[in-house]
């Protein structure tokens, strides 16, 4: 079973990653490496948020109203004006106050700037929501079904990248005291090999 990140990377394989690279000022390979980190992070955060009945209902409602998957049918249009998809608002809901420390932590060890990390997250979030909205429609998932689906996708990510997912889960579960920053930096350093 493919992870959401793998499904997203497949959607972007026809030149999408290269276009995203132009948006954030990085080459296609580096952009792909960064997306391979951000995808599981966002999947994990969405699964965590959807693990409560209220969170699952809020996500199901947001997908039904605003994220039907059509964004994936016009990647060129979206990437030409990514801010129109409100990636910042989506990240605010998904990550809350953890967004800035996550951006800074990955930036310190990846060779990307916090601005580039933030830009990519703002591009990745609407794409991931579009992918989820498409799955919700195809599989007729209600809030409980969506919660179970995301939980399953997080497990796939954990099986494929156990070390990274353990770190990401710890980062998302940590209290907001900033103490997970060292962990984020260590994780990013391993992923990017001191780019």
Buried (B, 14 or more C-beta within 10 A) or exposed (E): EEBBBBBBBEBBEEEBBBBBBEBBEBEBEBBBBBBBBBBBBBBBBBBBBBEEEEBBBBBBEBBEEBBBBEBBEEBEEBBEEBEEBBBBBBBEBBBEEBBEBBBBBBBBBBBBBBEBBBBBBBBBBBBBBBBBBBBBBEEEBEBEBBBBBBEEBBBBBBEBBEEBBEBBBEBBEBEEEBEBBEBBBBBBBEBBEEB
